[in-house]
Amino acid sequence: MSKKTKSIVSTTIVITILTMCFKLLGFVKQAVVAYFFGTTFYTDVYYLAFNFVGMLGSAFIRAITISMVSIYTNCLIQKGKDEASKLISACLEILVPVVLAVMLLAYALTPQIAHMLAPDYTPEKALLLQHYLQLCFPFFLFAVVTLVWTTMFDANKDFVAGRTESFTTSVTTILCCIFLHGVLQAGTTLVIAQYCSYVIFGLFLIIRGRRYFKFTLVPLRDVPEIKTVLLTAIPLFIGNSVSQINKIVDGALAAGLGDGKATSLSNSAMLEDFVTVILVNNVVDVLYVNFSIYTANKDYDKLVEIMKKAINIMICIMIPITIVTCICSREIVSIAYERGAFGAESVDMTKAALVGYAAGFASMGIRDIILRGLYSFKNTKTTMITGIISVLINIVLSIVLSHNMGIMGITLASSISLTVNFLINSQMLKRHIPNYHITSHIPVLLKQIPAVVYTLAVVLLVKHYVSGNIIVFLLSAILGLGGYGLILMFMKVEEVDYIKEKLLAKLKR
């Protein structure tokens, strides 16, 4: 591997280890919430409100930030720090007023939004959901400002700062649950915790961001790059908005299945998030900055090389994790949540949702890498179209499968649509780099077969002969994942050998 490739892998490993520590603390946070509040109607209304605001922010923010990384990086390389700083200022000048206008519109439409999120709720339940929506709407503004800052950090290869948000949120939520659970309802406690964490994290970003950025009011005509950002972001916004509609449908379907189902969907998403944030988001965030640099320099051979290696690594990591997660789903949910108010019924609901999500781990990783490749070419129109197709498939499958499989059908539909999405986008990527073919990963996939058979057999044997949630999960993970890796090394998978060498080098240091 080249020196540049090694640097990318090393950075990713360091960030992954750090993020894992933060996400473990996030598990403690979620376990504390589950212990004190369980899965009830009151947790449902909070998660429905909070997730809606998060989805609203995601549609807006990701459209701007994804387009901004590539353009900001190019501006930083071509024009320097001062001009890049002006670009950030211009983005904030446009975003903040727009966000405030959207918030006012959301407040005016709160009853309609509540009905859309939970059409089966009684008037009394709908009023409480409206109350929590109004409490959560300001999170939208906090999310916009913090994500613009973290995007700037990523573009400057300061990947650590933006990932401390989960640490702040976890600590404040744990403290609020401990001190307020006997005084306030679940939703109110969690709202207060979220406000506190946003304020603390925002102050941290402002202080740390001084090295890269100083806000100044600039005439938009003096920042020509802002037009490119907006033109690139519009297709992303449309595509992301459609994706958020899909999540709203999923939440409404879950709420319609009975009390506690929406909370179970959020709890399973937290477990999915542990895998995707650590092993997918960190990889693609580091890769995207480098993809943008390679594209700006027209070094397409290097882009293809890094992309192929990243996808091969993702395949080798995600397949065994999917197997262990699906077979040990009950043990995982029990370890994470089963205590206090979170009983056996809650475990069954969350376990079913987790299996559906786990089926799409590998597809999500591959899709996000391919998407970042397309984004580096500022190709957002294509991803908008393919995203809309995938979301429509997802919504139809969610409706059909939820009637037959319950909450598992909702999450399984998401996994199927992820697979469809990456297959379509891999063909679109060939328009920019004709020498890339998704079929080039078939040899690596074929080498997984002996390891898959071994892992399935080992985990099933462990579950049959061993008792105790923690012991079953640890033995399954250690024997299953460890044996999987050894078999791949025996099969001479280059990426696995390299990961082993880098991890050993880090441990020696």
Secondary structure by P-SEA (a helix, b strand, c coil): ccaaaaaaaaaaaaaaaaaaaaaaaaaaaaaaaaaaccccaaaaaaaaaaaaaaaaaaacaaaaaaaaaaaaaaaaacccaaaaaaaaaaaaaacaaaaaaaaaaaaaaaaaaaaaacccccaaaaaaaaaaaaaccaaaaaaaaaaaaaaaaaaacccccccaaaaaaaaaaaaaaacccccccaaaaaaaaaaaaaaaaaaaaaaaacccbbbbbcccccccaaaaaaaaaaaaaaaaaaaaaaaaaaaaaaaaaccaaaaaaaaaaaaaaaaaaaccaaaaaaaaaaaaaaaaacaaaaaaaaaaaaaaaaaaccaaaaaaaaaaaaaaaaaccccccccaaaaaaaaaaaaaaaaaaaaaaaaaaaaaaaaaaccaaaaaaaaaaaaaaaaaaaaaaaaccaaaaaaaaaaaaaaaaaaaaaaaacccccccccccaaaaaaaaaaaaaaaaaaaaaaaaccccaaaaaaaaaaaaaaaaaaaaaaaccaaaaaaaaaaaaaaac
